[in-house]
Amino acid sequence: MDNLGAITNSTGFAPFLLPGHRLGQEGFAMKQYYITFRSVTFAQRGEAQLKKAGHRCVLQRTPRWMEEQGCGYDLRIWAREIGPVIALLQEENIPIRRVYLQTPDGELEEVIL
């Protein structure tokens, strides 16, 4: 395929990607995280700050089972590591509720920070 080069990393090989992962700009697999907040306002503030800092994220409705544990909105984020994202939100005084990582089988598991 002509576009195969678009999914190869700097070594020239196309890595196998698990569900919940995608290639970042450098060709490295990015993990998919979900951060929940106490309110939609905090989720919106978090989205604005993360995008301003160059992080890829999407504000979305949470699955119903997550709504029972707080707000009905979360940020879906692609990152190699979640630490810098959490640190930025803390620096901006944006309280988070919980963080989930999408596992290879597509399920979400809570990340203990």
C-alpha positions in Angstrom: 0.0 0.0 0.0 1.2 3.5 -0.8 0.4 4.9 2.6 2.2 2.2 4.6 5.1 4.6 5.2 2.7 6.9 7.1 2.4 4.3 9.8 6.0 3.3 10.2 8.3 4.7 12.9 11.9 6.0 12.5 13.2 2.4 12.2 11.1 1.8 9.2 8.9 -0.9 10.6 5.2 -0.7 11.3 4.6 -1.7 14.9 1.6 -3.8 15.8 -0.9 -1.6 17.7 -3.2 -2.9 20.5 -6.8 -1.6 20.8 -6.7 1.7 22.7 -3.3 2.6 21.2 -2.4 4.7 18.2 0.8 6.1 16.7 2.0 9.4 18.0 3.9 12.0 15.9 7.2 10.2 16.5 5.8 6.9 15.4 5.6 5.5 19.0 2.4 3.8 20.3 0.3 6.1 22.3 -2.0 4.8 25.1 -5.6 5.9 25.4 -6.6 7.3 28.8 -9.9 8.6 30.2 -9.9 11.3 32.9 -13.2 11.9 34.7 -14.0 15.2 36.5 -16.5 16.3 39.1 -18.2 18.7 36.7 -18.4 19.5 33.0 -16.9 22.9 33.8 -13.7 21.2 35.1 -13.7 18.9 32.1 -13.9 21.9 29.7 -11.2 23.7 31.6 -9.0 20.6 31.4 -9.6 20.2 27.7 -8.6 23.9 27.0 -5.4 23.7 29.1 -4.3 20.4 27.6 -4.9 21.5 24.0 -3.1 24.7 24.8 -0.1 22.6 25.9 -0.2 20.5 22.7 -1.9 17.4 24.2 -4.4 15.5 22.0 -7.7 15.1 23.8 -11.4 14.9 23.2 -14.2 16.0 25.6 -16.9 13.3 25.5 -19.8 11.8 27.4 -18.8 9.1 29.8 -20.1 5.5 29.6 -23.2 5.1 31.8 -21.3 3.0 34.4 -18.8 5.8 34.9 -21.6 8.4 35.4 -22.6 6.6 38.6 -19.2 7.6 40.0 -19.3 11.3 39.1 -19.7 13.7 36.2 -21.1 12.6 32.9 -18.1 13.9 30.9 -14.5 12.8 30.6 -11.5 13.6 28.5 -10.1 10.9 26.3 -6.4 11.5 25.9 -3.7 9.9 23.8 -0.3 9.9 25.5 2.7 7.6 26.1 2.6 8.4 29.8 -0.2 10.0 31.8 2.0 11.6 34.4 2.7 14.9 32.5 -1.0 15.3 31.7 -2.0 14.9 35.4 0.8 17.2 36.5 -0.4 19.9 34.1 -4.0 19.6 35.3 -2.8 19.8 38.9 -0.7 22.9 38.1 -3.8 24.6 36.7 -5.8 23.6 39.8 -8.2 21.5 37.8 -9.4 18.7 40.1 -9.7 15.2 38.5 -11.9 12.4 39.8 -10.5 9.2 38.3 -8.2 8.1 35.5 -8.7 5.0 33.4 -6.4 3.2 30.9 -7.9 1.3 28.0 -6.5 -2.3 28.2 -5.5 -4.4 25.1 -8.9 -6.1 25.3 -10.8 -2.8 25.1 -11.8 -2.7 28.7 -11.1 0.3 31.0 -9.1 -0.2 34.2 -8.6 2.5 36.8 -5.1 3.9 37.1 -4.0 4.6 40.7 -2.1 7.8 40.8 
